[in-house]
Amino acid sequence: MKKSSIIILIMFFIQSCGYVPLYSKNQKVDFYIQSINFNGSDRELANFIKSDLNNYLKKNTGKNFIINASINYQKTAVSKSAEAITEEYNLISTVLFQINSENVDEEITINETFKMNNFNDEFEERKYEQTIKKNMARSIVSKLILQLARFNVD
């Protein structure tokens, strides 16, 4: 009984050895986005990106960026059945960011793709596509923030 309780205590101490994933803590951001303007083919994706960037739109000390984004979103048929019914779609979002700051004047293109099966229910398909767009927006924003952090170091 005593040995098993000691083993359990040792396991608890080993479990809490202080390991923390690298990006788990909110790092102090030393930049902010002064303004961001969108144009392009998909307003919904632009709204998802803007809502994910809200934390960076607040005034902060440090470098500021002005961003113009151009969004191109396509939903194309990949495969069709013998009855000419689409079975699979390819969702492609391409966002071109023009980043301006005092030392930075660059363009970054971020692409995201996803293959989606056709649904029998059109409402469920639109709902699923919206979820995919939210995930694409999160991925696009995380890649953009990494690039902005890189510019901030330079």
C-alpha atoms as one frame of an Amber mdcrd trajectory, in Angstrom:
protein
   0.000   0.000   0.000   2.806   2.360   0.932   4.752   1.533  -2.264   1.730
   2.196  -4.487   1.054   5.577  -2.834   4.721   6.546  -3.303   4.557   5.526
  -6.958   1.409   7.596  -7.434   3.059  10.619  -5.788   6.114  10.235  -8.019
   3.855  10.076 -11.083   2.158  13.340 -10.041   5.522  15.053  -9.618   6.705
  13.809 -13.001   3.467  14.972 -14.645   3.950  18.512 -13.378   7.559  18.896
 -14.412   6.976  22.369 -15.837   6.575  21.534 -19.492   4.657  24.274 -21.278
   4.021  24.343 -25.040   5.925  27.152 -26.738   2.925  29.133 -28.002   0.464
  28.327 -25.214   0.935  31.579 -23.321  -0.248  34.845 -24.762   2.963  36.501
 -25.761   3.146  40.248 -25.326   2.600  41.715 -28.753   4.672  44.774 -29.513
   2.680  45.892 -32.555  -0.859  46.682 -33.564  -2.883  46.993 -36.731  -3.894
  50.601 -37.269  -6.404  49.759 -40.002  -7.354  46.892 -42.249  -9.391  47.184
 -45.443 -10.897  44.291 -47.367 -11.998  43.892 -50.936 -12.700  40.779 -52.903
 -15.130  38.047 -53.670 -16.123  36.789 -50.212 -17.511  39.105 -47.551 -18.112
  36.273 -45.078 -14.444  35.198 -45.052 -13.418  38.857 -44.666 -15.676  39.189
 -41.615 -14.189  36.048 -40.042 -10.649  37.343 -40.606 -11.506  40.768 -39.203
 -13.114  39.290 -36.079 -10.023  37.120 -35.490  -7.818  40.218 -35.852  -9.844
  42.286 -33.344  -7.276  41.793 -30.561  -4.595  43.344 -32.750  -6.716  46.342
 -33.797  -6.474  47.859 -30.328  -3.986  50.653 -29.891  -0.789  49.394 -28.407
   2.690  50.720 -28.005   5.068  49.625 -30.682   5.007  49.402 -34.422   1.732
  49.922 -36.260   0.690  48.365 -39.564  -1.805  49.439 -42.200  -3.123  46.433
 -44.112  -5.096  46.161 -47.337  -6.402  42.683 -48.059  -7.760  41.271 -51.279
  -9.709  38.017 -50.924 -10.406  35.486 -53.642 -12.596  32.530 -52.648 -13.544
  29.741 -55.039 -15.710  26.658 -54.715 -15.051  24.364 -57.649 -16.320  20.899
 -58.438 -13.621  18.234 -58.267 -15.517  15.065 -59.085 -18.938  14.271 -60.471
 -20.993  11.110 -60.523 -22.258   9.383 -63.667 -25.480  11.402 -63.294 -23.447
  14.662 -63.423 -24.030  15.353 -59.727 -21.091  16.953 -57.952 -19.680  14.640
 -55.299 -16.705  16.653 -54.095 -15.778  20.337 -54.002 -12.432  22.052 -53.686
 -12.573  25.194 -51.526  -9.729  27.605 -52.227  -9.140  30.895 -50.474  -6.332
  33.202 -51.507  -5.677  36.363 -49.522  -3.214  38.986 -50.683  -2.126  41.266
 -47.837  -0.428  44.572 -48.634   1.368  45.577 -45.450   2.546  49.136 -44.908
   4.462  50.590 -42.004   7.292  53.033 -41.490   9.994  50.503 -42.559   7.855
  47.830 -44.219   6.131  47.832 -47.580   5.474  44.211 -48.528   2.900  41.898
 -50.030   2.103  38.494 -48.561  -0.087  35.889 -50.224  -1.672  33.213 -48.052
  -3.471  30.239 -49.600  -5.771  27.750 -47.906  -7.440  24.767 -49.581  -9.928
  22.198 -48.399 -11.773  19.328 -50.084 -15.414  19.025 -49.089 -17.915  16.304
 -49.937 -21.308  17.215 -51.336 -24.239  17.043 -48.910 -27.770  15.976 -49.772
 -29.097  18.743 -47.535 -28.159  22.170 -48.913 -28.615  23.888 -45.525 -26.168
  21.478 -43.838 -23.699  21.964 -46.693 -23.763  25.761 -46.300 -23.374  25.406
 -42.521 -20.383  23.084 -42.959 -18.836  25.414 -45.543 -19.198  28.295 -43.078
 -17.338  26.255 -40.443 -14.578  25.573 -42.956 -14.343  29.304 -43.720 -13.974
  30.061 -39.991 -11.128  27.545 -39.759  -9.497  28.977 -42.889  -9.738  32.472
 -41.381  -8.050  31.326 -38.159  -5.241  29.734 -40.120  -4.818  32.809 -42.334
  -4.737  35.126 -39.307  -2.157  33.004 -37.483   0.104  33.027 -40.557  -0.349
  36.788 -40.929   0.476  37.437 -37.262   3.656  35.361 -37.577   4.689  37.481
 -40.555   3.874  40.736 -38.721   5.894  39.584 -35.729   8.796  38.859 -38.080
   8.536  42.397 -39.536   8.385  43.818 -36.030  11.743  42.218 -35.151  13.490
  43.589 -38.248
